[in-house]
């Protein structure tokens, strides 16, 4: 009997399942992923917000889905930008 090669991405899913089972993070949408956002992306988003008619306050306080749609970014990037601004 031969073992099938894993498809691309199978390893990552397996790692996520293992990590979840081990309790090292809360699931696929956790803080460890927000740490993967590059600082340059955060700075770029803040600059976009500063130039936008709704301003930085929209980035900081707007509904996350509305901010994501307005700037065309993922919620993780919004969270990272808000954290950066709060620090």
Secondary structure, DSSP 8 states (H G I E B T S, - for coil): -------TTHHHHHHHHHHHHHTSSSSSSSHHHHTTS-HHHHHHHHHHHHHSTTHHHHHHHS-HHHHHHHHT--HHHHHHHHHHHH-
